[in-house]
Amino acid sequence: MMMMMMMMMPCVQALYHSKFIDSGFTLPFYKKMLNKPLTINDIESVDPEFYNSLVWLRFVRAALLSVVSQLLLLAS
C-alpha cells in the first residue's frame, strides 16, 4: 500500500497543481501500479544493455552448472 502511494504521488501532485506530465512511464512502472508480476524481460524496455548483461550472466551460470555437474559425474 505504501509503495502504491509513493508511486502515485507525482501524478496526484500534477493533478492538484493542474500540470500536465509530458512523458510516459516505463512498462515496469505500469505493471507495478497494476500489481502485476515483473519479469527480467521488462528490464529490456528500460535498459537494453543491462538486460543483455543479465541474460548473458544467466547463460554463463547455466553453462557453468552444466560443466560442474559433468565433472562431478566423472569423478564418482
N, C-alpha and C positions, 0 to 999 in steps of 0.2 A: 504494500500500500504506500509506504513511504517513497519507494522507488518511483511509483507512478506519479506521485505528487511532484517529485523533483523533476521528472521528465516533462510534465505539463506546465510547469511554472513559466517558462519563456512564452508559451502560447497564451497563457492567461494574462501575463503582463502586456503582451502585444495587443490583445483584445481590449484590455482595460484602458490603455493609452491610445486606442484607435490607430494603431500602427499596423502596417502590412509586412509580413515576413516574406521577403522576396527570395526565398530559396526553399528547396525541399529538404526533407530529412533523408537519412540513409535508410536502406532496407532493414538493417538490423534494428534501427530505432523504431520503425513502424512495427516490426514483429514483436519487439519488447512491449510496445504500447498495447498491442493486441493479445499479449500474454501467450504468444506462440513460441515454440522452442527454436533456439538459434542453432545453426549448424556452421561447420567450418566453411561451407560454400558461400555463406552470407558475407564473409570477410572479403571475398573476391571483388564485390562491387565497391568496397571501401578502399582497399589497398591491394591491388593485384600482385605486387611484388612480395608482400608479406604472405599472401595466400599461397603463392608458388613456393615460397620457402617452407611453409608448413606442410604442404603436400610432399615436397622433397624429403623433409625430415621423417614424415610418416613412412614413405617408401624405404628410406635408408634403414629405419628401425625394423621394418618388416624383413628386409633382406638380411640384416644382422642377426635377427632372431632365427631366421631360417638356417644361416651358416652355423650358429652356435648349436642349434638342435641337431644338425648333421654331425658336428664334431662330437657331441655327447653320445649319439648313437654309435659312432665309430669306436669311441673309447670303451663302450661297455660290451 
